Amino acid sequence: MDIVFRRTVPVFRIFDVAKAHEFYVDYLGCTVDWEHRFEPEMPLYTQVSRGDLVLHLSEHHGDATPGSTVYTELSGVRELHAELAGKDYPYLRPGLEQDEIGTCLTLTDPFGNRLRLNEPHPADPSDTP
């Protein structure tokens, strides 16, 4: 049987569900796909997504390290930047950065985790054989 990786889902550590929802749902526009707690007062483990961007958020100690970074590629980074700039989110005013890879929008959540959303430069036709 061939080895086939299906998808990667990063896990970010969170400390406050309301703050996480404010950032990931209200600001970034993700949907809460599901939530799990072993018991009502236990830490939350949840999945949020927006299109093919899928993230797990965990209050569980040891699931992830606060201040982690995830790099993901997308198209429409300028449109996303404009959408986020139009929202009333007082804790973040990100800009766009250009580098040799593409155009990048870096978002930092309330727990120090970073999403590097990068739109690669169009392929140079002279690079193809």
Biotite code that builds the C-alpha atoms (Angstrom):
import biotite.structure as struc

atoms = struc.array([
    struc.Atom([0.000, 0.000, 0.000], chain_id="A", res_id=1, res_name="MET", atom_name="CA", element="C"),
    struc.Atom([1.230, 3.504, -0.844], chain_id="A", res_id=2, res_name="ASP", atom_name="CA", element="C"),
    struc.Atom([1.722, 6.059, 1.885], chain_id="A", res_id=3, res_name="ILE", atom_name="CA", element="C"),
    struc.Atom([-0.595, 9.015, 1.306], chain_id="A", res_id=4, res_name="VAL", atom_name="CA", element="C"),
    struc.Atom([-0.766, 12.024, 3.609], chain_id="A", res_id=5, res_name="PHE", atom_name="CA", element="C"),
    struc.Atom([-4.300, 13.396, 3.458], chain_id="A", res_id=6, res_name="ARG", atom_name="CA", element="C"),
    struc.Atom([-4.036, 16.741, 5.252], chain_id="A", res_id=7, res_name="ARG", atom_name="CA", element="C"),
    struc.Atom([-2.224, 18.540, 8.033], chain_id="A", res_id=8, res_name="THR", atom_name="CA", element="C"),
    struc.Atom([-4.189, 20.171, 10.843], chain_id="A", res_id=9, res_name="VAL", atom_name="CA", element="C"),
    struc.Atom([-2.154, 22.391, 13.175], chain_id="A", res_id=10, res_name="PRO", atom_name="CA", element="C"),
    struc.Atom([-3.064, 22.609, 16.857], chain_id="A", res_id=11, res_name="VAL", atom_name="CA", element="C"),
    struc.Atom([-2.873, 25.992, 18.588], chain_id="A", res_id=12, res_name="PHE", atom_name="CA", element="C"),
    struc.Atom([-2.966, 26.368, 22.372], chain_id="A", res_id=13, res_name="ARG", atom_name="CA", element="C"),
    struc.Atom([-5.664, 28.727, 23.641], chain_id="A", res_id=14, res_name="ILE", atom_name="CA", element="C"),
    struc.Atom([-6.464, 29.948, 27.152], chain_id="A", res_id=15, res_name="PHE", atom_name="CA", element="C"),
    struc.Atom([-9.862, 31.621, 26.771], chain_id="A", res_id=16, res_name="ASP", atom_name="CA", element="C"),
    struc.Atom([-12.669, 30.276, 24.583], chain_id="A", res_id=17, res_name="VAL", atom_name="CA", element="C"),
    struc.Atom([-14.436, 33.642, 24.259], chain_id="A", res_id=18, res_name="ALA", atom_name="CA", element="C"),
    struc.Atom([-11.212, 35.354, 23.103], chain_id="A", res_id=19, res_name="LYS", atom_name="CA", element="C"),
    struc.Atom([-10.516, 32.475, 20.698], chain_id="A", res_id=20, res_name="ALA", atom_name="CA", element="C"),
    struc.Atom([-13.997, 32.775, 19.182], chain_id="A", res_id=21, res_name="HIS", atom_name="CA", element="C"),
    struc.Atom([-13.668, 36.553, 18.952], chain_id="A", res_id=22, res_name="GLU", atom_name="CA", element="C"),
    struc.Atom([-10.469, 36.127, 16.918], chain_id="A", res_id=23, res_name="PHE", atom_name="CA", element="C"),
    struc.Atom([-11.055, 32.978, 14.860], chain_id="A", res_id=24, res_name="TYR", atom_name="CA", element="C"),
    struc.Atom([-14.818, 33.234, 14.277], chain_id="A", res_id=25, res_name="VAL", atom_name="CA", element="C"),
    struc.Atom([-15.721, 36.924, 14.471], chain_id="A", res_id=26, res_name="ASP", atom_name="CA", element="C"),
    struc.Atom([-12.492, 38.397, 13.041], chain_id="A", res_id=27, res_name="TYR", atom_name="CA", element="C"),
    struc.Atom([-11.003, 35.722, 10.761], chain_id="A", res_id=28, res_name="LEU", atom_name="CA", element="C"),
    struc.Atom([-14.386, 34.393, 9.639], chain_id="A", res_id=29, res_name="GLY", atom_name="CA", element="C"),
    struc.Atom([-13.937, 30.752, 10.595], chain_id="A", res_id=30, res_name="CYS", atom_name="CA", element="C"),
    struc.Atom([-16.766, 28.407, 11.499], chain_id="A", res_id=31, res_name="THR", atom_name="CA", element="C"),
    struc.Atom([-16.742, 26.242, 14.611], chain_id="A", res_id=32, res_name="VAL", atom_name="CA", element="C"),
    struc.Atom([-16.997, 22.733, 13.143], chain_id="A", res_id=33, res_name="ASP", atom_name="CA", element="C"),
    struc.Atom([-17.144, 20.835, 16.416], chain_id="A", res_id=34, res_name="TRP", atom_name="CA", element="C"),
    struc.Atom([-16.221, 21.098, 20.102], chain_id="A", res_id=35, res_name="GLU", atom_name="CA", element="C"),
    struc.Atom([-15.228, 18.411, 22.587], chain_id="A", res_id=36, res_name="HIS", atom_name="CA", element="C"),
    struc.Atom([-14.900, 18.332, 26.363], chain_id="A", res_id=37, res_name="ARG", atom_name="CA", element="C"),
    struc.Atom([-14.497, 15.163, 28.420], chain_id="A", res_id=38, res_name="PHE", atom_name="CA", element="C"),
    struc.Atom([-16.837, 16.721, 30.998], chain_id="A", res_id=39, res_name="GLU", atom_name="CA", element="C"),
    struc.Atom([-18.680, 20.088, 31.114], chain_id="A", res_id=40, res_name="PRO", atom_name="CA", element="C"),
    struc.Atom([-15.979, 21.959, 33.072], chain_id="A", res_id=41, res_name="GLU", atom_name="CA", element="C"),
    struc.Atom([-12.988, 20.303, 31.367], chain_id="A", res_id=42, res_name="MET", atom_name="CA", element="C"),
    struc.Atom([-10.741, 22.088, 28.826], chain_id="A", res_id=43, res_name="PRO", atom_name="CA", element="C"),
    struc.Atom([-12.070, 22.590, 25.303], chain_id="A", res_id=44, res_name="LEU", atom_name="CA", element="C"),
    struc.Atom([-10.692, 20.952, 22.172], chain_id="A", res_id=45, res_name="TYR", atom_name="CA", element="C"),
    struc.Atom([-12.304, 22.318, 19.017], chain_id="A", res_id=46, res_name="THR", atom_name="CA", element="C"),
    struc.Atom([-11.967, 22.599, 15.263], chain_id="A", res_id=47, res_name="GLN", atom_name="CA", element="C"),
    struc.Atom([-12.458, 25.832, 13.323], chain_id="A", res_id=48, res_name="VAL", atom_name="CA", element="C"),
    struc.Atom([-12.251, 26.225, 9.573], chain_id="A", res_id=49, res_name="SER", atom_name="CA", element="C"),
    struc.Atom([-12.619, 28.608, 6.701], chain_id="A", res_id=50, res_name="ARG", atom_name="CA", element="C"),
    struc.Atom([-12.492, 26.850, 3.357], chain_id="A", res_id=51, res_name="GLY", atom_name="CA", element="C"),
    struc.Atom([-9.432, 24.610, 3.327], chain_id="A", res_id=52, res_name="ASP", atom_name="CA", element="C"),
    struc.Atom([-7.910, 26.364, 6.355], chain_id="A", res_id=53, res_name="LEU", atom_name="CA", element="C"),
    struc.Atom([-8.547, 23.937, 9.230], chain_id="A", res_id=54, res_name="VAL", atom_name="CA", element="C"),
    struc.Atom([-7.202, 24.515, 12.746], chain_id="A", res_id=55, res_name="LEU", atom_name="CA", element="C"),
    struc.Atom([-7.567, 22.713, 16.040], chain_id="A", res_id=56, res_name="HIS", atom_name="CA", element="C"),
    struc.Atom([-7.665, 24.902, 19.143], chain_id="A", res_id=57, res_name="LEU", atom_name="CA", element="C"),
    struc.Atom([-6.949, 23.365, 22.520], chain_id="A", res_id=58, res_name="SER", atom_name="CA", element="C"),
    struc.Atom([-7.151, 24.477, 26.132], chain_id="A", res_id=59, res_name="GLU", atom_name="CA", element="C"),
    struc.Atom([-5.434, 21.237, 27.176], chain_id="A", res_id=60, res_name="HIS", atom_name="CA", element="C"),
    struc.Atom([-2.034, 21.686, 28.809], chain_id="A", res_id=61, res_name="HIS", atom_name="CA", element="C"),
    struc.Atom([0.617, 19.977, 26.720], chain_id="A", res_id=62, res_name="GLY", atom_name="CA", element="C"),
    struc.Atom([-1.318, 19.844, 23.433], chain_id="A", res_id=63, res_name="ASP", atom_name="CA", element="C"),
    struc.Atom([0.624, 22.684, 21.870], chain_id="A", res_id=64, res_name="ALA", atom_name="CA", element="C"),
    struc.Atom([3.084, 25.438, 22.670], chain_id="A", res_id=65, res_name="THR", atom_name="CA", element="C"),
    struc.Atom([1.742, 29.005, 22.878], chain_id="A", res_id=66, res_name="PRO", atom_name="CA", element="C"),
    struc.Atom([3.422, 31.293, 20.378], chain_id="A", res_id=67, res_name="GLY", atom_name="CA", element="C"),
    struc.Atom([3.590, 28.772, 17.531], chain_id="A", res_id=68, res_name="SER", atom_name="CA", element="C"),
    struc.Atom([3.498, 29.715, 13.845], chain_id="A", res_id=69, res_name="THR", atom_name="CA", element="C"),
    struc.Atom([1.650, 28.099, 10.952], chain_id="A", res_id=70, res_name="VAL", atom_name="CA", element="C"),
    struc.Atom([2.494, 28.929, 7.346], chain_id="A", res_id=71, res_name="TYR", atom_name="CA", element="C"),
    struc.Atom([-0.268, 28.414, 4.798], chain_id="A", res_id=72, res_name="THR", atom_name="CA", element="C"),
    struc.Atom([-0.704, 29.405, 1.164], chain_id="A", res_id=73, res_name="GLU", atom_name="CA", element="C"),
    struc.Atom([-3.809, 31.006, -0.248], chain_id="A", res_id=74, res_name="LEU", atom_name="CA", element="C"),
    struc.Atom([-5.026, 33.088, -3.133], chain_id="A", res_id=75, res_name="SER", atom_name="CA", element="C"),
    struc.Atom([-6.758, 36.390, -2.478], chain_id="A", res_id=76, res_name="GLY", atom_name="CA", element="C"),
    struc.Atom([-4.491, 37.647, 0.299], chain_id="A", res_id=77, res_name="VAL", atom_name="CA", element="C"),
    struc.Atom([-5.173, 41.280, -0.631], chain_id="A", res_id=78, res_name="ARG", atom_name="CA", element="C"),
    struc.Atom([-8.928, 40.667, -0.502], chain_id="A", res_id=79, res_name="GLU", atom_name="CA", element="C"),
    struc.Atom([-8.583, 38.989, 2.901], chain_id="A", res_id=80, res_name="LEU", atom_name="CA", element="C"),
    struc.Atom([-6.491, 41.918, 4.128], chain_id="A", res_id=81, res_name="HIS", atom_name="CA", element="C"),
    struc.Atom([-9.192, 44.369, 2.989], chain_id="A", res_id=82, res_name="ALA", atom_name="CA", element="C"),
    struc.Atom([-11.916, 42.249, 4.625], chain_id="A", res_id=83, res_name="GLU", atom_name="CA", element="C"),
    struc.Atom([-10.078, 42.151, 7.956], chain_id="A", res_id=84, res_name="LEU", atom_name="CA", element="C"),
    struc.Atom([-9.239, 45.873, 7.810], chain_id="A", res_id=85, res_name="ALA", atom_name="CA", element="C"),
    struc.Atom([-12.974, 46.581, 7.547], chain_id="A", res_id=86, res_name="GLY", atom_name="CA", element="C"),
    struc.Atom([-13.767, 44.754, 10.777], chain_id="A", res_id=87, res_name="LYS", atom_name="CA", element="C"),
    struc.Atom([-13.973, 46.346, 14.202], chain_id="A", res_id=88, res_name="ASP", atom_name="CA", element="C"),
    struc.Atom([-11.226, 44.261, 15.844], chain_id="A", res_id=89, res_name="TYR", atom_name="CA", element="C"),
    struc.Atom([-9.193, 46.566, 18.092], chain_id="A", res_id=90, res_name="PRO", atom_name="CA", element="C"),
    struc.Atom([-6.305, 44.191, 18.855], chain_id="A", res_id=91, res_name="TYR", atom_name="CA", element="C"),
    struc.Atom([-4.747, 43.758, 15.418], chain_id="A", res_id=92, res_name="LEU", atom_name="CA", element="C"),
    struc.Atom([-4.097, 45.916, 12.370], chain_id="A", res_id=93, res_name="ARG", atom_name="CA", element="C"),
    struc.Atom([-1.910, 43.725, 10.144], chain_id="A", res_id=94, res_name="PRO", atom_name="CA", element="C"),
    struc.Atom([-0.196, 44.904, 7.008], chain_id="A", res_id=95, res_name="GLY", atom_name="CA", element="C"),
    struc.Atom([0.902, 43.099, 3.889], chain_id="A", res_id=96, res_name="LEU", atom_name="CA", element="C"),
    struc.Atom([4.543, 42.172, 3.374], chain_id="A", res_id=97, res_name="GLU", atom_name="CA", element="C"),
    struc.Atom([6.304, 41.398, 0.116], chain_id="A", res_id=98, res_name="GLN", atom_name="CA", element="C"),
    struc.Atom([9.273, 39.067, -0.067], chain_id="A", res_id=99, res_name="ASP", atom_name="CA", element="C"),
    struc.Atom([10.871, 36.651, -2.513], chain_id="A", res_id=100, res_name="GLU", atom_name="CA", element="C"),
    struc.Atom([8.160, 34.057, -1.781], chain_id="A", res_id=101, res_name="ILE", atom_name="CA", element="C"),
    struc.Atom([5.076, 36.218, -2.251], chain_id="A", res_id=102, res_name="GLY", atom_name="CA", element="C"),
    struc.Atom([2.693, 38.523, -0.420], chain_id="A", res_id=103, res_name="THR", atom_name="CA", element="C"),
    struc.Atom([2.208, 37.665, 3.252], chain_id="A", res_id=104, res_name="CYS", atom_name="CA", element="C"),
    struc.Atom([-0.398, 38.621, 5.835], chain_id="A", res_id=105, res_name="LEU", atom_name="CA", element="C"),
    struc.Atom([0.656, 37.659, 9.363], chain_id="A", res_id=106, res_name="THR", atom_name="CA", element="C"),
    struc.Atom([-2.054, 37.407, 12.007], chain_id="A", res_id=107, res_name="LEU", atom_name="CA", element="C"),
    struc.Atom([-1.299, 36.967, 15.704], chain_id="A", res_id=108, res_name="THR", atom_name="CA", element="C"),
    struc.Atom([-4.065, 35.536, 17.876], chain_id="A", res_id=109, res_name="ASP", atom_name="CA", element="C"),
    struc.Atom([-4.657, 36.593, 21.508], chain_id="A", res_id=110, res_name="PRO", atom_name="CA", element="C"),
    struc.Atom([-2.412, 33.731, 22.706], chain_id="A", res_id=111, res_name="PHE", atom_name="CA", element="C"),
    struc.Atom([0.663, 34.642, 20.648], chain_id="A", res_id=112, res_name="GLY", atom_name="CA", element="C"),
    struc.Atom([0.078, 32.071, 17.888], chain_id="A", res_id=113, res_name="ASN", atom_name="CA", element="C"),
    struc.Atom([0.810, 33.328, 14.379], chain_id="A", res_id=114, res_name="ARG", atom_name="CA", element="C"),
    struc.Atom([-0.798, 32.502, 11.059], chain_id="A", res_id=115, res_name="LEU", atom_name="CA", element="C"),
    struc.Atom([1.405, 33.394, 8.092], chain_id="A", res_id=116, res_name="ARG", atom_name="CA", element="C"),
    struc.Atom([-0.994, 33.570, 5.175], chain_id="A", res_id=117, res_name="LEU", atom_name="CA", element="C"),
    struc.Atom([1.061, 33.749, 2.007], chain_id="A", res_id=118, res_name="ASN", atom_name="CA", element="C"),
    struc.Atom([0.047, 34.213, -1.604], chain_id="A", res_id=119, res_name="GLU", atom_name="CA", element="C"),
    struc.Atom([2.992, 33.031, -3.713], chain_id="A", res_id=120, res_name="PRO", atom_name="CA", element="C"),
    struc.Atom([4.143, 35.153, -6.630], chain_id="A", res_id=121, res_name="HIS", atom_name="CA", element="C"),
    struc.Atom([2.795, 33.935, -9.966], chain_id="A", res_id=122, res_name="PRO", atom_name="CA", element="C"),
    struc.Atom([5.101, 31.421, -11.616], chain_id="A", res_id=123, res_name="ALA", atom_name="CA", element="C"),
    struc.Atom([7.525, 32.932, -14.094], chain_id="A", res_id=124, res_name="ASP", atom_name="CA", element="C"),
    struc.Atom([6.832, 31.353, -17.505], chain_id="A", res_id=125, res_name="PRO", atom_name="CA", element="C"),
    struc.Atom([10.578, 31.384, -18.186], chain_id="A", res_id=126, res_name="SER", atom_name="CA", element="C"),
    struc.Atom([11.036, 28.967, -15.241], chain_id="A", res_id=127, res_name="ASP", atom_name="CA", element="C"),
    struc.Atom([9.195, 26.130, -17.013], chain_id="A", res_id=128, res_name="THR", atom_name="CA", element="C"),
    struc.Atom([11.259, 23.717, -19.131], chain_id="A", res_id=129, res_name="PRO", atom_name="CA", element="C"),
])
